[in-house]
Amino acid sequence: MTIETPYLLFLGDAPDPLAAKVAQGIKDWRPEFAIGQLRMEGCRADMKLPDMDLEQAKAAGAKTLVIGVANRGGFISPEWKKILVQALEEGFDLASGLHNLLREEEDLAAVARATGRRLHDVRVPSVKYPIANGERRTGKRCLAVGTDCSVGKMYTGLAMEREMREREMKASFRATGQTGILITGEGVPLDAVIADFMAGSVEWLTPDNDPDHWDLIEGQGSLFHVSYSGVTLALIHGGQPDALILCHEPTREHMRGLPGYKLPTLEALRELALQLAHVANPDCKVIGISVNTAAMDDDEAKAYLADVEARMGLPTVDPFRHGAARLVDALEAV
């Protein structure tokens, strides 16, 4: 698909910053696409972009209103509808990565037809994926796995890709979620793939390649998250990673959306992820740890990273805050 840029990022009534992770990812990794943000009353997310209404954004050159919210269940809120309809009427295309498809909302589809605007549903598989066969492929693969959802798996892969390309290494970030696809323009919307074909779609996404080429596979969900563990396992078995990066956000009190579940330890994640990875690739290794320290000040972050590194015996960094050089160093040694 070709989605016209630049974007006006729609934050809606996001209840917290993490709910607007789609917008945050676009703003952080494609800032040239993000011309402004549109927030409704009660929105608790802020991308630190100019607040604009539709008229202002149109005058500034925005072409597409991107729904930058990833709410639980992925649905289009009725409270958003008035703005979405108005955006179409004022000449914007709409783009969304929600499970609730724009094209299936009759009122939006009717307005889009009447105005000649386009509805981009990023979370729709466009390929007939195969069932996984488990055959080994040439090239190398690295996968980020997390203690929870939304802990920085995508940011880790993108930061590593940037560092590797600066070193003139062969590397490709392989998007598996709506934000990654909106950033890179391609990928597999993995959690919208029929279950029997999920691992096969990851095999399709990471085909044979040069022996020194690394696919950096965007992680999803968590093996310890009862809502989304299946998509993580599909990435592990379909990706057949040679290297795993453990990802963690240390300030959470429970799993995202699951107050009754505590986060697992990094040790538990290492043990379980390796056990499952060895089913498809017995040579897989954990080579580093990525920690999302956004909620910590500099001193807290440095102390925490040092403590984890000493305890786990693995290079431990916040790749977005401090760079991914040490993770790439570890990858080169694989």
CORPENOR-V594994 format. One record per pair of residues at least 24 apart in sequence whose ideal C-beta (glycine too) atoms are under 7 Angstrom apart, sorted by the first residue. I is the first residue (numbers start at 0). J is the second residue. D is the distance in whole Angstrom. If there is no record, write none. Layout:
# CORPENOR-V594994
i j d
I J D
I J D
This chain:
# CORPENOR-V594994
i j d
0 119 6
2 63 6
2 94 5
2 119 5
3 62 4
3 63 5
3 92 6
4 32 5
4 62 6
4 63 7
5 32 5
5 33 7
5 34 4
5 60 6
5 61 6
5 62 6
6 32 5
6 33 6
6 34 7
6 61 6
6 63 5
6 65 5
7 34 6
7 35 6
7 37 6
7 51 6
7 56 4
7 61 4
7 64 5
8 33 6
8 36 5
8 46 6
8 48 7
8 65 6
8 67 4
9 37 5
9 64 5
9 65 6
9 66 5
9 67 6
10 36 6
10 37 7
10 38 5
10 42 5
10 44 5
10 67 6
10 68 6
11 39 5
11 42 7
11 68 5
11 76 7
11 79 5
12 39 5
12 41 5
12 42 5
12 78 6
13 42 5
13 43 6
13 44 4
13 68 5
14 43 6
15 43 5
15 44 7
16 44 5
17 149 6
18 44 6
18 68 6
18 69 7
18 70 6
19 44 4
19 67 5
19 68 5
20 69 6
20 149 6
20 178 7
21 67 5
21 68 7
21 69 5
21 96 6
21 177 6
21 178 5
21 181 7
22 46 6
22 67 3
24 153 6
24 178 4
24 182 6
25 65 7
25 67 7
25 178 7
25 181 6
25 182 6
28 157 6
28 182 5
29 182 5
34 59 5
34 60 6
34 61 5
35 59 7
35 61 7
39 78 7
53 85 6
53 86 6
53 89 5
57 89 6
57 90 6
62 91 7
62 92 7
63 91 6
63 92 5
63 94 5
64 91 5
64 93 5
65 94 5
65 181 7
66 95 4
66 97 6
71 256 6
72 98 7
73 97 4
73 98 3
73 99 6
74 99 4
75 99 5
75 104 6
80 106 7
83 107 6
84 110 5
87 111 6
87 114 5
87 116 5
88 114 6
91 116 7
92 116 5
92 117 4
92 119 7
93 118 5
93 119 7
94 119 4
94 121 6
94 181 7
95 120 6
95 121 7
96 121 4
96 122 5
96 177 2
96 178 7
96 181 7
97 122 7
98 122 6
98 191 7
121 177 5
121 180 5
121 181 6
121 188 6
122 177 5
122 188 4
122 191 5
123 188 7
123 191 7
124 188 6
124 191 6
124 192 5
126 203 7
128 192 6
128 196 4
128 199 5
128 200 4
128 203 6
129 199 4
129 203 6
130 195 6
130 196 6
130 199 5
131 198 4
131 199 4
131 202 5
131 236 7
131 237 5
133 279 6
135 239 7
136 205 7
136 206 6
136 207 5
137 207 5
137 208 6
137 210 6
138 207 6
138 208 3
138 209 6
138 210 7
138 212 5
138 214 7
139 212 7
139 213 5
139 241 5
140 205 6
140 214 5
140 216 6
140 238 5
140 239 6
140 240 5
140 241 6
141 213 6
141 215 5
141 216 7
141 240 6
141 241 7
141 242 4
141 244 7
141 330 6
142 216 5
142 218 6
142 234 6
142 235 7
142 238 5
142 240 4
142 243 6
143 218 4
143 244 5
143 246 5
143 289 7
144 218 6
144 222 7
144 231 7
144 243 6
144 245 6
144 246 7
144 268 7
144 272 5
145 218 6
145 221 5
145 246 4
145 247 7
146 221 6
146 223 7
146 247 5
146 262 5
146 263 5
146 265 7
146 268 5
147 221 5
147 224 6
147 248 7
147 251 7
147 254 5
147 255 6
147 262 6
148 220 6
148 221 6
148 224 6
148 227 6
148 255 5
149 255 6
150 246 5
150 247 6
150 248 4
150 291 5
151 246 5
151 248 7
151 289 6
151 291 4
152 217 6
152 218 3
152 246 5
153 178 6
153 179 5
153 217 5
154 318 7
154 319 5
155 244 6
155 246 6
155 289 4
155 318 5
156 215 4
156 217 5
158 318 4
158 319 6
158 323 4
159 215 5
159 318 7
159 323 5
159 326 6
159 327 6
160 215 5
162 322 7
162 323 4
162 324 6
162 327 5
163 213 7
163 327 6
166 327 7
168 213 7
169 209 6
169 211 6
169 212 4
169 213 7
170 213 5
170 215 6
171 214 6
171 215 7
172 215 5
172 217 7
173 204 5
173 205 6
173 214 5
173 215 7
173 216 5
173 217 6
174 217 5
175 216 7
175 217 4
175 219 6
175 234 7
176 217 6
176 219 6
179 217 5
189 219 6
189 230 6
189 233 7
190 219 6
190 230 5
194 229 7
197 230 7
197 233 4
197 237 7
198 233 5
198 236 5
198 237 3
199 237 7
200 237 7
201 233 6
201 234 6
201 237 3
201 238 5
202 237 5
205 238 6
213 330 7
216 240 7
218 246 7
222 271 6
222 272 6
223 263 5
224 254 6
225 257 7
225 260 7
226 256 7
232 275 6
235 272 7
235 275 5
235 276 5
236 278 6
236 279 5
239 279 4
239 280 5
240 276 6
240 280 7
240 283 6
241 280 7
241 282 7
241 283 6
241 333 6
242 283 7
242 284 6
242 286 5
242 330 6
242 333 5
243 272 6
243 276 6
243 283 6
243 285 5
244 286 7
244 287 5
244 289 5
244 326 6
245 269 6
245 285 6
245 288 5
246 289 5
247 288 7
247 290 5
248 291 4
249 290 6
249 303 6
250 294 4
265 307 7
265 311 6
284 333 6
285 313 7
286 329 4
286 330 6
286 333 6
287 313 5
287 314 5
287 326 4
287 329 5
288 313 5
288 315 4
289 316 7
289 318 5
289 326 7
290 315 6
290 317 5
291 317 7
292 317 4
292 320 6
